[in-house]
Amino acid sequence: MPMEMQTYRDGHKVAAEATESIRGVMAGLGLPEGVVLRLTPIPTSNASIRGDG
């Protein structure tokens, strides 16, 4: 079942915010920049992961 566009956008926004937070922690721990920048936001269509299901 395809995701609605707004659902995708909302999921991507949350994923991007989480990715930035994790990048900040990794950088704070002194991990190499190449490792930190490999993280990419991946939205999910699984409502149970978000706690909606």
CHARMM internal coordinates of N, CA and C (Angstrom, degrees):
IC EDIT
DIST 1 N 1 CA 1.4593
DIST 1 CA 1 C 1.5330
ANGL 1 N 1 CA 1 C 108.11
DIST 1 C 2 N 1.3122
ANGL 1 CA 1 C 2 N 118.39
DIHE 1 N 1 CA 1 C 2 N 124.82
DIST 2 N 2 CA 1.4652
ANGL 1 C 2 N 2 CA 120.94
DIHE 1 CA 1 C 2 N 2 CA -179.08
DIST 2 CA 2 C 1.5309
ANGL 2 N 2 CA 2 C 111.93
DIHE 1 C 2 N 2 CA 2 C -70.62
DIST 2 C 3 N 1.3240
ANGL 2 CA 2 C 3 N 115.04
DIHE 2 N 2 CA 2 C 3 N 144.51
DIST 3 N 3 CA 1.4620
ANGL 2 C 3 N 3 CA 120.27
DIHE 2 CA 2 C 3 N 3 CA 175.97
DIST 3 CA 3 C 1.5156
ANGL 3 N 3 CA 3 C 110.08
DIHE 2 C 3 N 3 CA 3 C -76.43
DIST 3 C 4 N 1.3063
ANGL 3 CA 3 C 4 N 116.12
DIHE 3 N 3 CA 3 C 4 N 146.99
DIST 4 N 4 CA 1.4587
ANGL 3 C 4 N 4 CA 119.53
DIHE 3 CA 3 C 4 N 4 CA 172.83
DIST 4 CA 4 C 1.5280
ANGL 4 N 4 CA 4 C 108.55
DIHE 3 C 4 N 4 CA 4 C -71.56
DIST 4 C 5 N 1.3082
ANGL 4 CA 4 C 5 N 116.94
DIHE 4 N 4 CA 4 C 5 N 150.20
DIST 5 N 5 CA 1.4697
ANGL 4 C 5 N 5 CA 121.28
DIHE 4 CA 4 C 5 N 5 CA -175.94
DIST 5 CA 5 C 1.5238
ANGL 5 N 5 CA 5 C 112.25
DIHE 4 C 5 N 5 CA 5 C -59.18
DIST 5 C 6 N 1.3290
ANGL 5 CA 5 C 6 N 118.40
DIHE 5 N 5 CA 5 C 6 N -42.04
DIST 6 N 6 CA 1.4622
ANGL 5 C 6 N 6 CA 120.40
DIHE 5 CA 5 C 6 N 6 CA -179.55
DIST 6 CA 6 C 1.5173
ANGL 6 N 6 CA 6 C 110.78
DIHE 5 C 6 N 6 CA 6 C -65.15
DIST 6 C 7 N 1.3184
ANGL 6 CA 6 C 7 N 116.85
DIHE 6 N 6 CA 6 C 7 N -39.08
DIST 7 N 7 CA 1.4582
ANGL 6 C 7 N 7 CA 120.96
DIHE 6 CA 6 C 7 N 7 CA 177.47
DIST 7 CA 7 C 1.5175
ANGL 7 N 7 CA 7 C 109.98
DIHE 6 C 7 N 7 CA 7 C -61.28
DIST 7 C 8 N 1.3345
ANGL 7 CA 7 C 8 N 115.89
DIHE 7 N 7 CA 7 C 8 N -42.63
DIST 8 N 8 CA 1.4643
ANGL 7 C 8 N 8 CA 120.56
DIHE 7 CA 7 C 8 N 8 CA 178.49
DIST 8 CA 8 C 1.5265
ANGL 8 N 8 CA 8 C 110.40
DIHE 7 C 8 N 8 CA 8 C -62.58
DIST 8 C 9 N 1.3175
ANGL 8 CA 8 C 9 N 116.66
DIHE 8 N 8 CA 8 C 9 N -46.46
DIST 9 N 9 CA 1.4696
ANGL 8 C 9 N 9 CA 120.09
DIHE 8 CA 8 C 9 N 9 CA -179.53
DIST 9 CA 9 C 1.5177
ANGL 9 N 9 CA 9 C 111.84
DIHE 8 C 9 N 9 CA 9 C -61.33
DIST 9 C 10 N 1.3287
ANGL 9 CA 9 C 10 N 116.05
DIHE 9 N 9 CA 9 C 10 N -43.14
DIST 10 N 10 CA 1.4670
ANGL 9 C 10 N 10 CA 119.86
DIHE 9 CA 9 C 10 N 10 CA 178.74
DIST 10 CA 10 C 1.5257
ANGL 10 N 10 CA 10 C 110.58
DIHE 9 C 10 N 10 CA 10 C -62.62
DIST 10 C 11 N 1.3323
ANGL 10 CA 10 C 11 N 115.95
DIHE 10 N 10 CA 10 C 11 N -43.72
DIST 11 N 11 CA 1.4577
ANGL 10 C 11 N 11 CA 120.39
DIHE 10 CA 10 C 11 N 11 CA 179.69
DIST 11 CA 11 C 1.5136
ANGL 11 N 11 CA 11 C 111.68
DIHE 10 C 11 N 11 CA 11 C -64.43
DIST 11 C 12 N 1.3251
ANGL 11 CA 11 C 12 N 116.47
DIHE 11 N 11 CA 11 C 12 N -39.07
DIST 12 N 12 CA 1.4611
ANGL 11 C 12 N 12 CA 119.99
DIHE 11 CA 11 C 12 N 12 CA 179.87
DIST 12 CA 12 C 1.5199
ANGL 12 N 12 CA 12 C 110.56
DIHE 11 C 12 N 12 CA 12 C -67.33
DIST 12 C 13 N 1.3181
ANGL 12 CA 12 C 13 N 117.47
DIHE 12 N 12 CA 12 C 13 N -38.17
DIST 13 N 13 CA 1.4643
ANGL 12 C 13 N 13 CA 120.75
DIHE 12 CA 12 C 13 N 13 CA 178.68
DIST 13 CA 13 C 1.5266
ANGL 13 N 13 CA 13 C 110.54
DIHE 12 C 13 N 13 CA 13 C -62.16
DIST 13 C 14 N 1.3156
ANGL 13 CA 13 C 14 N 116.83
DIHE 13 N 13 CA 13 C 14 N -45.77
DIST 14 N 14 CA 1.4680
ANGL 13 C 14 N 14 CA 121.08
DIHE 13 CA 13 C 14 N 14 CA 179.78
DIST 14 CA 14 C 1.5276
ANGL 14 N 14 CA 14 C 109.91
DIHE 13 C 14 N 14 CA 14 C -64.61
DIST 14 C 15 N 1.3304
ANGL 14 CA 14 C 15 N 116.71
DIHE 14 N 14 CA 14 C 15 N -42.68
DIST 15 N 15 CA 1.4657
ANGL 14 C 15 N 15 CA 120.55
DIHE 14 CA 14 C 15 N 15 CA 179.49
DIST 15 CA 15 C 1.5271
ANGL 15 N 15 CA 15 C 110.78
DIHE 14 C 15 N 15 CA 15 C -63.71
DIST 15 C 16 N 1.3200
ANGL 15 CA 15 C 16 N 117.12
DIHE 15 N 15 CA 15 C 16 N -40.91
DIST 16 N 16 CA 1.4677
ANGL 15 C 16 N 16 CA 120.88
DIHE 15 CA 15 C 16 N 16 CA -179.89
DIST 16 CA 16 C 1.5274
ANGL 16 N 16 CA 16 C 110.80
DIHE 15 C 16 N 16 CA 16 C -65.30
DIST 16 C 17 N 1.3242
ANGL 16 CA 16 C 17 N 117.17
DIHE 16 N 16 CA 16 C 17 N -41.29
DIST 17 N 17 CA 1.4636
ANGL 16 C 17 N 17 CA 120.80
DIHE 16 CA 16 C 17 N 17 CA 178.60
DIST 17 CA 17 C 1.5277
ANGL 17 N 17 CA 17 C 110.90
DIHE 16 C 17 N 17 CA 17 C -64.60
DIST 17 C 18 N 1.3300
ANGL 17 CA 17 C 18 N 116.55
DIHE 17 N 17 CA 17 C 18 N -41.95
DIST 18 N 18 CA 1.4637
ANGL 17 C 18 N 18 CA 120.25
DIHE 17 CA 17 C 18 N 18 CA 178.66
DIST 18 CA 18 C 1.5247
ANGL 18 N 18 CA 18 C 110.67
DIHE 17 C 18 N 18 CA 18 C -65.05
DIST 18 C 19 N 1.3292
ANGL 18 CA 18 C 19 N 116.18
DIHE 18 N 18 CA 18 C 19 N -40.42
DIST 19 N 19 CA 1.4589
ANGL 18 C 19 N 19 CA 120.54
DIHE 18 CA 18 C 19 N 19 CA 179.27
DIST 19 CA 19 C 1.5189
ANGL 19 N 19 CA 19 C 111.05
DIHE 18 C 19 N 19 CA 19 C -61.73
DIST 19 C 20 N 1.3168
ANGL 19 CA 19 C 20 N 117.11
DIHE 19 N 19 CA 19 C 20 N -43.20
DIST 20 N 20 CA 1.4659
ANGL 19 C 20 N 20 CA 120.47
DIHE 19 CA 19 C 20 N 20 CA 179.08
DIST 20 CA 20 C 1.5255
ANGL 20 N 20 CA 20 C 111.16
DIHE 19 C 20 N 20 CA 20 C -63.29
DIST 20 C 21 N 1.3244
ANGL 20 CA 20 C 21 N 116.76
DIHE 20 N 20 CA 20 C 21 N -38.88
DIST 21 N 21 CA 1.4654
ANGL 20 C 21 N 21 CA 120.11
DIHE 20 CA 20 C 21 N 21 CA 178.00
DIST 21 CA 21 C 1.5211
ANGL 21 N 21 CA 21 C 111.08
DIHE 20 C 21 N 21 CA 21 C -64.01
DIST 21 C 22 N 1.3262
ANGL 21 CA 21 C 22 N 116.32
DIHE 21 N 21 CA 21 C 22 N -44.42
DIST 22 N 22 CA 1.4603
ANGL 21 C 22 N 22 CA 120.72
DIHE 21 CA 21 C 22 N 22 CA 179.98
DIST 22 CA 22 C 1.5308
ANGL 22 N 22 CA 22 C 110.27
DIHE 21 C 22 N 22 CA 22 C -66.03
DIST 22 C 23 N 1.3243
ANGL 22 CA 22 C 23 N 116.97
DIHE 22 N 22 CA 22 C 23 N -39.67
DIST 23 N 23 CA 1.4709
ANGL 22 C 23 N 23 CA 120.39
DIHE 22 CA 22 C 23 N 23 CA 176.77
DIST 23 CA 23 C 1.5268
ANGL 23 N 23 CA 23 C 110.85
DIHE 22 C 23 N 23 CA 23 C -59.38
DIST 23 C 24 N 1.3161
ANGL 23 CA 23 C 24 N 116.64
DIHE 23 N 23 CA 23 C 24 N -42.17
DIST 24 N 24 CA 1.4601
ANGL 23 C 24 N 24 CA 120.78
DIHE 23 CA 23 C 24 N 24 CA 179.47
DIST 24 CA 24 C 1.5175
ANGL 24 N 24 CA 24 C 112.05
DIHE 23 C 24 N 24 CA 24 C -62.11
DIST 24 C 25 N 1.3147
ANGL 24 CA 24 C 25 N 116.32
DIHE 24 N 24 CA 24 C 25 N -42.34
DIST 25 N 25 CA 1.4615
ANGL 24 C 25 N 25 CA 120.31
DIHE 24 CA 24 C 25 N 25 CA 178.91
DIST 25 CA 25 C 1.5227
ANGL 25 N 25 CA 25 C 110.24
DIHE 24 C 25 N 25 CA 25 C -65.73
DIST 25 C 26 N 1.3300
ANGL 25 CA 25 C 26 N 116.32
DIHE 25 N 25 CA 25 C 26 N -44.57
DIST 26 N 26 CA 1.4650
ANGL 25 C 26 N 26 CA 120.32
DIHE 25 CA 25 C 26 N 26 CA -179.41
DIST 26 CA 26 C 1.5280
ANGL 26 N 26 CA 26 C 110.94
DIHE 25 C 26 N 26 CA 26 C -62.61
DIST 26 C 27 N 1.3186
ANGL 26 CA 26 C 27 N 116.16
DIHE 26 N 26 CA 26 C 27 N -41.90
DIST 27 N 27 CA 1.4710
ANGL 26 C 27 N 27 CA 120.09
DIHE 26 CA 26 C 27 N 27 CA 178.20
DIST 27 CA 27 C 1.5253
ANGL 27 N 27 CA 27 C 109.88
DIHE 26 C 27 N 27 CA 27 C -64.94
DIST 27 C 28 N 1.3278
ANGL 27 CA 27 C 28 N 116.69
DIHE 27 N 27 CA 27 C 28 N -39.39
DIST 28 N 28 CA 1.4551
ANGL 27 C 28 N 28 CA 120.77
DIHE 27 CA 27 C 28 N 28 CA 178.54
DIST 28 CA 28 C 1.5229
ANGL 28 N 28 CA 28 C 112.86
DIHE 27 C 28 N 28 CA 28 C -64.19
DIST 28 C 29 N 1.3184
ANGL 28 CA 28 C 29 N 116.12
DIHE 28 N 28 CA 28 C 29 N -27.47
DIST 29 N 29 CA 1.4618
ANGL 28 C 29 N 29 CA 120.72
DIHE 28 CA 28 C 29 N 29 CA 177.51
DIST 29 CA 29 C 1.5209
ANGL 29 N 29 CA 29 C 112.00
DIHE 28 C 29 N 29 CA 29 C -82.36
DIST 29 C 30 N 1.3388
ANGL 29 CA 29 C 30 N 115.05
DIHE 29 N 29 CA 29 C 30 N -4.66
DIST 30 N 30 CA 1.4553
ANGL 29 C 30 N 30 CA 119.13
DIHE 29 CA 29 C 30 N 30 CA 177.04
DIST 30 CA 30 C 1.5195
ANGL 30 N 30 CA 30 C 115.07
DIHE 29 C 30 N 30 CA 30 C 85.47
DIST 30 C 31 N 1.3225
ANGL 30 CA 30 C 31 N 117.34
DIHE 30 N 30 CA 30 C 31 N 17.42
DIST 31 N 31 CA 1.4672
ANGL 30 C 31 N 31 CA 119.73
DIHE 30 CA 30 C 31 N 31 CA 177.42
DIST 31 CA 31 C 1.5240
ANGL 31 N 31 CA 31 C 109.81
DIHE 30 C 31 N 31 CA 31 C -67.89
DIST 31 C 32 N 1.3112
ANGL 31 CA 31 C 32 N 117.65
DIHE 31 N 31 CA 31 C 32 N 149.47
DIST 32 N 32 CA 1.4622
ANGL 31 C 32 N 32 CA 120.83
DIHE 31 CA 31 C 32 N 32 CA -179.44
DIST 32 CA 32 C 1.5348
ANGL 32 N 32 CA 32 C 111.46
DIHE 31 C 32 N 32 CA 32 C -58.86
DIST 32 C 33 N 1.3206
ANGL 32 CA 32 C 33 N 115.25
DIHE 32 N 32 CA 32 C 33 N 144.49
DIST 33 N 33 CA 1.4670
ANGL 32 C 33 N 33 CA 120.97
DIHE 32 CA 32 C 33 N 33 CA -178.04
DIST 33 CA 33 C 1.5267
ANGL 33 N 33 CA 33 C 111.61
DIHE 32 C 33 N 33 CA 33 C -56.94
DIST 33 C 34 N 1.3176
ANGL 33 CA 33 C 34 N 117.57
DIHE 33 N 33 CA 33 C 34 N -36.21
DIST 34 N 34 CA 1.4644
ANGL 33 C 34 N 34 CA 120.85
DIHE 33 CA 33 C 34 N 34 CA 179.57
DIST 34 CA 34 C 1.5173
ANGL 34 N 34 CA 34 C 112.54
DIHE 33 C 34 N 34 CA 34 C -60.45
DIST 34 C 35 N 1.3153
ANGL 34 CA 34 C 35 N 116.72
DIHE 34 N 34 CA 34 C 35 N -36.07
DIST 35 N 35 CA 1.4687
ANGL 34 C 35 N 35 CA 121.13
DIHE 34 CA 34 C 35 N 35 CA 178.34
DIST 35 CA 35 C 1.5192
ANGL 35 N 35 CA 35 C 109.62
DIHE 34 C 35 N 35 CA 35 C -71.86
DIST 35 C 36 N 1.3155
ANGL 35 CA 35 C 36 N 116.12
DIHE 35 N 35 CA 35 C 36 N -44.83
DIST 36 N 36 CA 1.4630
ANGL 35 C 36 N 36 CA 121.29
DIHE 35 CA 35 C 36 N 36 CA -177.58
DIST 36 CA 36 C 1.5304
ANGL 36 N 36 CA 36 C 110.95
DIHE 35 C 36 N 36 CA 36 C -61.78
DIST 36 C 37 N 1.3269
ANGL 36 CA 36 C 37 N 116.95
DIHE 36 N 36 CA 36 C 37 N -41.82
DIST 37 N 37 CA 1.4625
ANGL 36 C 37 N 37 CA 120.70
DIHE 36 CA 36 C 37 N 37 CA -176.39
DIST 37 CA 37 C 1.5190
ANGL 37 N 37 CA 37 C 113.60
DIHE 36 C 37 N 37 CA 37 C -76.25
DIST 37 C 38 N 1.3111
ANGL 37 CA 37 C 38 N 118.12
DIHE 37 N 37 CA 37 C 38 N -10.02
DIST 38 N 38 CA 1.4695
ANGL 37 C 38 N 38 CA 120.55
DIHE 37 CA 37 C 38 N 38 CA 177.42
DIST 38 CA 38 C 1.5250
ANGL 38 N 38 CA 38 C 112.86
DIHE 37 C 38 N 38 CA 38 C -74.14
DIST 38 C 39 N 1.3118
ANGL 38 CA 38 C 39 N 116.90
DIHE 38 N 38 CA 38 C 39 N -18.79
DIST 39 N 39 CA 1.4617
ANGL 38 C 39 N 39 CA 119.75
DIHE 38 CA 38 C 39 N 39 CA 178.47
DIST 39 CA 39 C 1.5229
ANGL 39 N 39 CA 39 C 109.94
DIHE 38 C 39 N 39 CA 39 C -66.82
DIST 39 C 40 N 1.3215
ANGL 39 CA 39 C 40 N 115.95
DIHE 39 N 39 CA 39 C 40 N 132.19
DIST 40 N 40 CA 1.4552
ANGL 39 C 40 N 40 CA 120.26
DIHE 39 CA 39 C 40 N 40 CA 177.69
DIST 40 CA 40 C 1.5281
ANGL 40 N 40 CA 40 C 109.44
DIHE 39 C 40 N 40 CA 40 C -130.54
DIST 40 C 41 N 1.3193
ANGL 40 CA 40 C 41 N 117.38
DIHE 40 N 40 CA 40 C 41 N 142.68
DIST 41 N 41 CA 1.4641
ANGL 40 C 41 N 41 CA 119.55
DIHE 40 CA 40 C 41 N 41 CA 178.61
DIST 41 CA 41 C 1.5195
ANGL 41 N 41 CA 41 C 110.55
DIHE 40 C 41 N 41 CA 41 C -71.89
DIST 41 C 42 N 1.3230
ANGL 41 CA 41 C 42 N 116.52
DIHE 41 N 41 CA 41 C 42 N 132.30
DIST 42 N 42 CA 1.4600
ANGL 41 C 42 N 42 CA 121.74
DIHE 41 CA 41 C 42 N 42 CA 177.88
DIST 42 CA 42 C 1.5236
ANGL 42 N 42 CA 42 C 108.07
DIHE 41 C 42 N 42 CA 42 C -129.75
DIST 42 C 43 N 1.3337
ANGL 42 CA 42 C 43 N 117.14
DIHE 42 N 42 CA 42 C 43 N 107.27
DIST 43 N 43 CA 1.4596
ANGL 42 C 43 N 43 CA 119.47
DIHE 42 CA 42 C 43 N 43 CA 178.15
DIST 43 CA 43 C 1.5232
ANGL 43 N 43 CA 43 C 110.34
DIHE 42 C 43 N 43 CA 43 C -70.18
DIST 43 C 44 N 1.3062
ANGL 43 CA 43 C 44 N 115.85
DIHE 43 N 43 CA 43 C 44 N 151.46
DIST 44 N 44 CA 1.4545
ANGL 43 C 44 N 44 CA 120.74
DIHE 43 CA 43 C 44 N 44 CA 178.29
DIST 44 CA 44 C 1.5087
ANGL 44 N 44 CA 44 C 110.31
DIHE 43 C 44 N 44 CA 44 C -119.96
DIST 44 C 45 N 1.3054
ANGL 44 CA 44 C 45 N 115.64
DIHE 44 N 44 CA 44 C 45 N 152.22
DIST 45 N 45 CA 1.4601
ANGL 44 C 45 N 45 CA 119.82
DIHE 44 CA 44 C 45 N 45 CA 176.82
DIST 45 CA 45 C 1.5090
ANGL 45 N 45 CA 45 C 110.57
DIHE 44 C 45 N 45 CA 45 C -99.52
DIST 45 C 46 N 1.3388
ANGL 45 CA 45 C 46 N 118.07
DIHE 45 N 45 CA 45 C 46 N 5.65
DIST 46 N 46 CA 1.4430
ANGL 45 C 46 N 46 CA 122.32
DIHE 45 CA 45 C 46 N 46 CA -177.30
DIST 46 CA 46 C 1.5256
ANGL 46 N 46 CA 46 C 109.51
DIHE 45 C 46 N 46 CA 46 C -86.64
DIST 46 C 47 N 1.3239
ANGL 46 CA 46 C 47 N 116.44
DIHE 46 N 46 CA 46 C 47 N 105.80
DIST 47 N 47 CA 1.4658
ANGL 46 C 47 N 47 CA 121.13
DIHE 46 CA 46 C 47 N 47 CA -176.39
DIST 47 CA 47 C 1.5130
ANGL 47 N 47 CA 47 C 111.88
DIHE 46 C 47 N 47 CA 47 C -64.41
DIST 47 C 48 N 1.3258
ANGL 47 CA 47 C 48 N 118.60
DIHE 47 N 47 CA 47 C 48 N -28.16
DIST 48 N 48 CA 1.4559
ANGL 47 C 48 N 48 CA 119.85
DIHE 47 CA 47 C 48 N 48 CA -177.69
DIST 48 CA 48 C 1.5163
ANGL 48 N 48 CA 48 C 111.93
DIHE 47 C 48 N 48 CA 48 C -67.65
DIST 48 C 49 N 1.3363
ANGL 48 CA 48 C 49 N 118.18
DIHE 48 N 48 CA 48 C 49 N -26.76
DIST 49 N 49 CA 1.4610
ANGL 48 C 49 N 49 CA 120.75
DIHE 48 CA 48 C 49 N 49 CA 177.49
DIST 49 CA 49 C 1.5254
ANGL 49 N 49 CA 49 C 109.39
DIHE 48 C 49 N 49 CA 49 C -68.58
DIST 49 C 50 N 1.3235
ANGL 49 CA 49 C 50 N 117.41
DIHE 49 N 49 CA 49 C 50 N -37.39
DIST 50 N 50 CA 1.4667
ANGL 49 C 50 N 50 CA 121.12
DIHE 49 CA 49 C 50 N 50 CA 179.99
DIST 50 CA 50 C 1.5290
ANGL 50 N 50 CA 50 C 111.25
DIHE 49 C 50 N 50 CA 50 C -79.45
DIST 50 C 51 N 1.3126
ANGL 50 CA 50 C 51 N 117.48
DIHE 50 N 50 CA 50 C 51 N -12.94
DIST 51 N 51 CA 1.4555
ANGL 50 C 51 N 51 CA 120.61
DIHE 50 CA 50 C 51 N 51 CA -177.72
DIST 51 CA 51 C 1.5111
ANGL 51 N 51 CA 51 C 112.90
DIHE 50 C 51 N 51 CA 51 C 90.40
DIST 51 C 52 N 1.3442
ANGL 51 CA 51 C 52 N 118.02
DIHE 51 N 51 CA 51 C 52 N 11.06
DIST 52 N 52 CA 1.4577
ANGL 51 C 52 N 52 CA 121.35
DIHE 51 CA 51 C 52 N 52 CA -179.45
DIST 52 CA 52 C 1.5261
ANGL 52 N 52 CA 52 C 112.38
DIHE 51 C 52 N 52 CA 52 C -89.86
DIST 52 C 53 N 1.3106
ANGL 52 CA 52 C 53 N 116.47
DIHE 52 N 52 CA 52 C 53 N -9.41
DIST 53 N 53 CA 1.4715
ANGL 52 C 53 N 53 CA 118.69
DIHE 52 CA 52 C 53 N 53 CA -170.73
DIST 53 CA 53 C 1.4562
ANGL 53 N 53 CA 53 C 116.02
DIHE 52 C 53 N 53 CA 53 C -112.62
END
COOR INIT
IC SEED 1 N 1 CA 1 C
IC BUILD
